[in-house]
C-alpha cells in the first residue's frame, strides 16, 4: 500500500512538472488572420436630430411646419468581417467590412405657409442604412500568454443610403439618396486565446461624423462587438 502511494505521488509530481514547464498554447506572433463579429449599435442618430433635419428640409423654423408625432425605430444589430496581418506580437494592420444595421424614422404634422390660410397634412418616412470598408492599425499589449488588450485607429469609408417618402396632402415624393464619406474609426478591445489558431475577442468602436444626404446631417456611431478570430 505504501509503495502504491509512493508511485501515485511520483506520477502526480511528474505530471505537475510537465504542466508547469509547458506554457498555455498561444497564437502565432506573426501571420494572417480572419475574423467575424456581431454586435450592437449603442448610439447613432438621435430623434431630435432627425426632427430638426425634416424641419430644415421644409424651409426651417419659419416654414410653418409643426410636427405633431415622430418616432424612431433602430435595428441595433450589426456585423463585421475582418482580415488582417500580425506584423509582430505588438502590431497589426486590419481591413474590415462593416454593416451598421438600419434605422426607420417617421413623422407627421401640419404645414401652414407664412401668410397663407390653408393648412396641409404632412408626413415623412426615412429608412437609413450605412455600410462599407474600413482600414485600421492595431497596437497590441499582451497581458499574459492567453490574454491581450489592444487599441485601433483607422478610417471607415461608409456609404449611407436613405430611402425617403414625403407626403403633403395627397402629393407624394419618394426616392433614394446616398452619400459616401470617410470617418475616423477608433476603438479598444481585448482577446482571449483558446488555441494556437483561435482567439475570442470583444471590441468597442466609435465612428465619427458619418454624413447623410437626404437631411444633410452628420452623425456618430458607438458600437460594441464580440467575435472569433482564426489565425493561419
Secondary structure, DSSP 8 states (H G I E B T S, - for coil): -HHHHHHHHHHHHHHHHHHHHS------SSEEEEEEEEEEEEE---HHHHHHHHHHHTTSTTS-EEEEEEEEEEE-EEEEEEEEEEEETTEEEEEEEEEEEEEEEEEEEEEE-TT---EEEEEEEEEEEEEEEEEEEEEEEESSSSEEEEEEEEEEEEEEEEEEEEEETTEEEEEEEEEEEEEEEEEEEEEEEEETTEEEEEEEEEEEEEEETTTTEEEEEEEEEEEEEEE-
